Amino acid sequence: MGPLFDKFRQRSRTTGQLPRALMVLGLAGIVVAVILNSSDARSAANQDWSPFVLVSGLLLIGMVANDDGLFARAGGQLARLSSNGFVLFLGASIMIATTTALLNLDTSVAFLTPILIYTARSRGGGEAPLLYGCLLLSNAGSLFLPGSNLTNLIVLGHFHLSGAAFFSDMWAPALAALAVTCVVIVVFEHRALRVGALEAAPVRSPTWGLGLVAVAAATVLVLVLSSPALAVAGVGLIAVGVRLVQRREKIRHVFEVVGVPLLVGLFGVAVALGTLGRMWSGPGTMLSHLDTWATAGVSSVVSLLVNNLPAASLLAARTPPHPFALLIGLNLGPNFFVTGSLAWMLWLRAARAAGARPSLARASRIGVVAAPLSMAAALLVLSAKGLA
């Protein structure tokens, strides 16, 4: 696995133009928002900062867990235990969903994408099901816990739900969305899943220590605390601090993994649109006249136009009448196209660095079918639970 991740790190350093441009745009957006209405800009920032701090902490924890070989070990075990491509895909789906739920979808696509590519290649089978599955299933599985997606935390800023309470309400809709997305991917990639397996390549034994402890601590904090951002970020900083002291990591690589320019840029755009949503009653008035299905549809469209993080800030600037339906649109709608979420950008970077050639057209063709069907499934289950 060493050469694969060396390549990942090397290529990651060369992809900085778009994130830097987005950072400049975001900082400009904050300046304009403060000039127009400093009070509303402050309110928007107060709503938006926590999710971005949380995902930064989760990415740091994911980096340490990856360096300890936990993800690679999981991928190697999947390759050895899977008797055929369909079993492998099912196991990978469970791993993607679990990582997304506990460590955020951005952590999932950033670290599992190269692992799953390696897993497919070590079996001698086609990598497309796992490659596209990692992206689409990460988005689909981001409804389980508040920390699974930044949009959850932005929308839930108006509600004081613990992770356990949110899970109690949303586990069934999330599971329905995940199952439907799995089925759609299998239908599209069934030929690749029928390829026979070769003997799996050996994988180094993981280090059962800091990474595992950090993952466990983050899981408990996300489930127990209604606002776990600072606590999780603290765990991530401590874990990375230990690695820096041990000279097993470098500051530059830490910044690259977290994607500081991307997060800063998206935060700035989110604050600007959140300020707009407070100054202008249009989005709030529109949502007040929509039912759950229309709310999910509109939020999915807006997420494709401006990315789901700024879309969440805009549409949840005022308390939304159908918050769970809003999240279904914001989280599942991005599977339509690359503009929908940060996860697409991280997935592309990770896949290309691992030597894969992901097709945006192929991913979108699968997503165009999976997104509306998974949204419909989640909304039906939401209605059956009486939460619509």
C-alpha positions as CSV (number, residue, x, y, z in Angstrom):
1,M,0.0,0.0,0.0
2,G,3.0,2.3,0.5
3,P,3.6,3.2,-3.2
4,L,-0.2,3.8,-3.8
5,F,-0.4,6.4,-1.0
6,D,2.9,8.0,-1.9
7,K,1.4,8.6,-5.3
8,F,-1.8,9.9,-3.7
9,R,0.2,12.4,-1.7
10,Q,2.4,13.4,-4.6
11,R,-0.5,14.1,-6.9
12,S,-2.6,15.8,-4.2
13,R,0.1,18.5,-4.1
14,T,-0.4,19.4,-7.7
15,T,-4.2,20.0,-7.5
16,G,-4.5,23.4,-5.9
17,Q,-5.9,25.9,-8.4
18,L,-9.6,25.3,-7.9
19,P,-9.5,25.1,-4.1
20,R,-7.4,28.4,-4.0
21,A,-9.9,30.1,-6.3
22,L,-12.8,28.9,-4.1
23,M,-11.0,30.2,-1.0
24,V,-10.6,33.6,-2.5
25,L,-14.3,33.6,-3.5
26,G,-15.3,32.5,0.0
27,L,-13.2,35.2,1.7
28,A,-14.7,37.8,-0.6
29,G,-18.2,36.5,0.2
30,I,-17.5,36.9,3.9
31,V,-16.3,40.5,3.4
32,V,-19.4,41.4,1.3
33,A,-21.7,39.8,3.9
34,V,-20.2,41.7,6.8
35,I,-20.4,45.0,4.8
36,L,-24.1,44.4,3.9
37,N,-25.3,43.2,7.4
38,S,-22.7,42.4,10.0
39,S,-25.3,41.0,12.4
40,D,-26.8,38.6,9.9
41,A,-23.3,37.6,8.8
42,R,-22.3,36.8,12.4
43,S,-25.5,34.8,12.8
44,A,-24.7,32.8,9.7
45,A,-21.1,32.2,10.8
46,N,-22.4,31.0,14.2
47,Q,-24.6,28.5,12.4
48,D,-21.9,27.3,10.0
49,W,-18.6,27.1,11.9
50,S,-19.4,24.0,13.9
51,P,-19.9,21.6,11.0
52,F,-16.7,22.7,9.3
53,V,-14.7,22.3,12.6
54,L,-16.3,18.9,13.0
55,V,-15.4,17.6,9.5
56,S,-11.8,18.9,10.0
57,G,-11.5,16.9,13.1
58,L,-13.0,13.8,11.5
59,L,-10.6,14.1,8.5
60,L,-7.6,14.3,10.9
61,I,-8.8,11.2,12.7
62,G,-9.4,9.5,9.4
63,M,-5.8,10.3,8.4
64,V,-4.4,8.8,11.6
65,A,-6.6,5.7,11.2
66,N,-5.4,5.3,7.6
67,D,-1.8,5.7,8.5
68,D,-2.2,3.0,11.1
69,G,-3.4,0.7,8.3
70,L,-7.0,0.3,9.6
71,F,-8.7,1.0,6.2
72,A,-6.1,-1.0,4.3
73,R,-6.6,-4.0,6.6
74,A,-10.4,-3.8,6.2
75,G,-10.0,-3.7,2.4
76,G,-7.6,-6.7,2.5
77,Q,-9.9,-8.7,4.7
78,L,-12.8,-8.0,2.3
79,A,-10.7,-9.2,-0.7
80,R,-9.9,-12.4,1.1
81,L,-13.3,-13.2,2.6
82,S,-15.4,-12.4,-0.5
83,S,-16.2,-15.5,-2.5
84,N,-17.4,-13.4,-5.5
85,G,-17.9,-9.9,-6.7
86,F,-21.4,-9.5,-5.3
87,V,-20.3,-10.5,-1.8
88,L,-17.3,-8.1,-2.1
89,F,-19.6,-5.3,-3.1
90,L,-22.0,-6.0,-0.2
91,G,-19.1,-6.0,2.3
92,A,-17.6,-2.8,0.8
93,S,-21.1,-1.2,1.0
94,I,-21.2,-1.9,4.7
95,M,-17.7,-0.6,5.2
96,I,-18.5,2.6,3.3
97,A,-21.8,3.1,5.2
98,T,-20.1,2.6,8.5
99,T,-17.2,4.9,7.8
100,T,-19.5,7.6,6.5
101,A,-21.8,7.4,9.4
102,L,-19.1,7.5,12.0
103,L,-16.3,9.6,10.3
104,N,-18.2,11.7,7.8
105,L,-18.7,11.1,4.0
106,D,-15.7,13.3,3.2
107,T,-13.4,11.1,5.3
108,S,-15.0,8.0,3.6
109,V,-14.3,9.1,0.0
110,A,-10.9,10.5,0.8
111,F,-9.5,7.4,2.4
112,L,-11.7,4.5,1.3
113,T,-11.5,5.3,-2.5
114,P,-7.9,4.2,-2.9
115,I,-8.4,1.3,-0.5
116,L,-11.3,0.0,-2.5
117,I,-9.5,0.4,-5.8
118,Y,-6.6,-1.6,-4.3
119,T,-9.1,-4.2,-3.1
120,A,-10.6,-4.6,-6.6
121,R,-7.3,-4.9,-8.3
122,S,-5.9,-7.4,-5.7
123,R,-8.8,-9.7,-6.7
124,G,-8.3,-9.3,-10.4
125,G,-11.8,-8.0,-10.8
126,G,-13.2,-4.8,-12.2
127,E,-12.9,-1.7,-10.0
128,A,-15.9,0.2,-11.3
129,P,-18.5,-1.0,-8.8
130,L,-16.3,-0.1,-5.8
131,L,-15.0,3.1,-7.4
132,Y,-18.4,4.6,-8.1
133,G,-20.0,2.9,-5.1
134,C,-17.6,4.7,-2.8
135,L,-18.9,8.1,-4.0
136,L,-22.6,7.3,-4.4
137,L,-22.9,5.2,-1.2
138,S,-21.0,7.8,0.9
139,N,-23.5,10.5,-0.2
140,A,-26.4,8.0,0.4
141,G,-25.2,6.9,3.8
142,S,-24.7,10.5,5.1
143,L,-28.2,10.6,6.8
144,F,-27.4,8.3,9.7
145,L,-25.8,10.7,12.2
146,P,-25.4,14.5,12.5
147,G,-21.7,14.3,11.9
148,S,-22.1,12.1,8.8
149,N,-22.6,15.2,6.6
150,L,-21.9,18.9,7.2
151,T,-25.4,19.7,5.9
152,N,-27.0,17.8,8.8
153,L,-25.3,20.0,11.3
154,I,-26.1,23.3,9.5
155,V,-29.8,22.4,9.3
156,L,-29.9,21.0,12.8
157,G,-28.5,24.3,14.1
158,H,-32.1,25.3,14.7
159,F,-32.8,22.1,16.6
160,H,-31.1,20.7,19.7
161,L,-31.0,17.0,18.8
162,S,-28.4,14.6,20.2
163,G,-26.7,12.1,17.8
164,A,-28.7,9.3,19.4
165,A,-32.0,11.2,18.8
166,F,-31.2,12.0,15.2
167,F,-30.2,8.4,14.6
168,S,-33.5,7.2,16.1
169,D,-35.4,9.3,13.6
170,M,-33.3,8.9,10.5
171,W,-31.8,5.4,10.6
172,A,-34.6,3.8,8.6
173,P,-34.8,6.5,5.8
174,A,-31.0,6.4,5.6
175,L,-31.0,2.6,5.3
176,A,-33.7,2.7,2.6
177,A,-31.6,5.3,0.6
178,L,-28.5,3.2,1.0
179,A,-30.2,-0.1,-0.1
180,V,-31.7,1.5,-3.2
181,T,-28.4,3.1,-4.2
182,C,-26.7,-0.3,-3.8
183,V,-29.3,-2.0,-6.0
184,V,-28.9,0.7,-8.7
185,I,-25.1,0.3,-8.7
186,V,-25.4,-3.5,-9.0
187,V,-27.7,-3.2,-12.0
188,F,-25.3,-0.8,-13.8
189,E,-22.2,-2.7,-12.9
190,H,-23.4,-6.4,-12.7
191,R,-20.9,-7.5,-15.4
192,A,-17.9,-6.3,-13.5
193,L,-19.2,-8.0,-10.3
194,R,-19.3,-11.4,-12.1
195,V,-15.5,-11.3,-12.7
196,G,-13.8,-14.1,-10.8
197,A,-11.3,-13.4,-8.1
198,L,-7.6,-14.0,-8.0
199,E,-5.7,-14.7,-4.8
200,A,-5.7,-11.5,-2.6
201,A,-2.4,-9.8,-2.1
202,P,-1.0,-9.7,1.4
203,V,-1.7,-6.6,3.5
204,R,0.4,-5.3,6.3
205,S,-0.9,-5.8,9.8
206,P,-2.5,-2.7,11.2
207,T,-1.3,-0.8,14.3
208,W,-4.0,-1.2,17.0
209,G,-3.4,2.0,18.9
210,L,-3.9,5.7,18.4
211,G,-6.0,5.5,15.3
212,L,-8.5,3.0,16.7
213,V,-8.7,5.0,20.0
214,A,-9.4,8.2,18.1
215,V,-12.1,6.6,16.0
216,A,-13.8,5.1,19.1
217,A,-13.6,8.4,20.9
218,A,-15.1,10.3,18.0
219,T,-17.9,7.8,17.6
220,V,-18.9,8.2,21.3
221,L,-18.7,12.0,21.2
222,V,-20.8,12.2,18.0
223,L,-23.5,10.0,19.5
224,V,-23.6,11.5,23.0
225,L,-23.1,15.3,22.4
226,S,-25.5,17.6,20.6
227,S,-22.6,19.8,19.7
228,P,-19.5,17.6,19.3
229,A,-17.5,19.7,17.0
230,L,-14.9,21.1,19.4
231,A,-14.5,17.8,21.2
232,V,-14.0,15.8,18.0
233,A,-11.6,18.4,16.6
234,G,-9.7,18.2,19.9
235,V,-9.3,14.4,19.5
236,G,-8.1,14.9,15.9
237,L,-5.6,17.6,16.9
238,I,-4.2,15.5,19.7
239,A,-3.9,12.4,17.5
240,V,-2.2,14.4,14.8
241,G,0.0,16.2,17.4
242,V,1.2,12.8,18.5
243,R,2.1,11.9,15.0
244,L,3.9,15.2,14.4
245,V,5.9,14.7,17.6
246,Q,6.8,11.1,16.4
247,R,7.8,12.6,13.1
248,R,5.4,10.3,11.3
249,E,3.5,13.2,9.7
250,K,4.3,16.6,8.3
251,I,2.3,19.8,8.7
252,R,2.1,20.3,4.9
253,H,0.5,16.8,4.5
254,V,-2.0,17.5,7.3
255,F,-3.2,20.7,5.5
256,E,-3.5,18.8,2.3
257,V,-5.6,16.0,3.8
258,V,-7.9,18.4,5.5
259,G,-8.2,20.5,2.4
260,V,-8.0,23.8,4.1
261,P,-8.5,26.0,1.0
262,L,-11.7,24.0,0.0
263,L,-13.1,24.2,3.5
264,V,-12.4,27.9,3.9
265,G,-13.9,28.6,0.5
266,L,-17.0,26.7,1.1
267,F,-17.4,28.2,4.6
268,G,-17.1,31.7,3.1
269,V,-19.7,30.9,0.5
270,A,-22.0,29.3,3.1
271,V,-21.8,32.4,5.3
272,A,-22.5,34.7,2.4
273,L,-25.6,32.7,1.3
274,G,-26.6,32.3,5.0
275,T,-26.5,36.1,5.3
276,L,-28.6,36.4,2.1
277,G,-31.1,34.0,3.5
278,R,-31.5,36.1,6.7
279,M,-31.8,39.4,4.8
280,W,-34.2,38.0,2.2
281,S,-37.3,36.1,3.2
282,G,-37.7,34.4,-0.2
283,P,-36.1,31.0,0.6
284,G,-37.9,30.7,3.9
285,T,-41.3,31.8,2.4
286,M,-40.9,29.3,-0.4
287,L,-40.1,26.4,1.9
288,S,-43.1,27.2,4.1
289,H,-45.4,26.6,1.1
290,L,-43.8,23.3,0.1
291,D,-44.7,19.8,1.3
292,T,-42.0,17.2,2.2
293,W,-41.6,15.9,-1.4
294,A,-41.3,19.3,-2.9
295,T,-38.9,20.4,-0.1
296,A,-36.6,17.5,-1.0
297,G,-36.8,18.2,-4.7
298,V,-36.1,21.9,-4.4
299,S,-33.2,21.4,-2.0
300,S,-31.6,18.8,-4.3
301,V,-31.8,21.3,-7.2
302,V,-30.3,24.1,-5.1
303,S,-27.5,21.8,-4.0
304,L,-26.6,21.1,-7.6
305,L,-26.5,24.9,-8.4
306,V,-24.4,26.1,-5.5
307,N,-23.1,22.9,-3.7
308,N,-25.0,21.4,-0.8
309,L,-23.1,23.1,2.0
310,P,-23.9,26.7,0.8
311,A,-27.4,25.4,-0.1
312,A,-28.0,24.2,3.4
313,S,-26.9,27.6,4.8
314,L,-29.2,29.4,2.5
315,L,-32.3,27.2,2.9
316,A,-31.8,26.8,6.6
317,A,-31.0,30.4,7.4
318,R,-34.5,30.4,9.0
319,T,-36.0,27.4,10.8
320,P,-37.2,25.0,8.0
321,P,-40.6,23.5,8.3
322,H,-39.5,20.1,7.0
323,P,-35.9,19.6,8.2
324,F,-35.6,15.9,7.5
325,A,-37.0,16.2,4.0
326,L,-34.6,19.1,3.5
327,L,-31.7,16.9,4.5
328,I,-32.8,14.1,2.2
329,G,-32.7,16.5,-0.8
330,L,-29.4,18.1,0.3
331,N,-27.6,14.7,1.0
332,L,-29.0,12.5,-1.8
333,G,-29.5,15.2,-4.5
334,P,-25.7,15.6,-5.0
335,N,-25.5,12.1,-6.4
336,F,-26.9,13.6,-9.6
337,F,-23.7,15.6,-10.6
338,V,-20.3,16.7,-9.5
339,T,-21.4,20.2,-8.5
340,G,-23.5,18.7,-5.7
341,S,-21.1,18.1,-2.9
342,L,-17.5,18.5,-1.7
343,A,-17.3,14.7,-1.6
344,W,-17.2,14.6,-5.5
345,M,-14.0,16.7,-5.5
346,L,-12.3,14.6,-2.8
347,W,-13.3,11.4,-4.6
348,L,-11.9,12.6,-7.9
349,R,-8.6,13.6,-6.3
350,A,-8.3,10.3,-4.4
351,A,-9.2,8.1,-7.4
352,R,-6.9,9.8,-9.9
353,A,-4.0,9.7,-7.4
354,A,-4.6,6.0,-7.0
355,G,-4.2,5.6,-10.8
356,A,-7.9,5.2,-11.6
357,R,-9.7,7.0,-14.4
358,P,-13.1,7.8,-13.0
359,S,-15.7,9.0,-15.5
360,L,-17.9,11.9,-14.4
361,A,-20.3,10.9,-17.1
362,R,-20.5,7.3,-15.8
363,A,-20.9,8.4,-12.2
364,S,-23.6,10.8,-13.2
365,R,-25.5,8.2,-15.3
366,I,-25.7,6.0,-12.3
367,G,-26.5,8.9,-10.0
368,V,-29.3,10.2,-12.2
369,V,-31.1,6.9,-11.6
370,A,-30.0,6.4,-8.0
371,A,-30.6,9.9,-6.6
372,P,-34.4,10.2,-7.3
373,L,-35.1,6.5,-6.4
374,S,-33.2,6.8,-3.1
375,M,-34.8,10.1,-2.3
376,A,-38.3,8.6,-2.9
377,A,-37.4,5.5,-0.7
378,A,-36.2,7.7,2.1
379,L,-39.2,10.0,1.9
380,L,-41.6,7.0,1.9
381,V,-40.0,5.6,5.0
382,L,-40.0,9.1,6.6
383,S,-43.7,9.4,6.0
384,A,-44.3,5.9,7.4
385,K,-42.5,6.9,10.6
386,G,-44.7,10.0,10.9
387,L,-41.9,12.4,10.5
388,A,-42.8,13.9,7.1
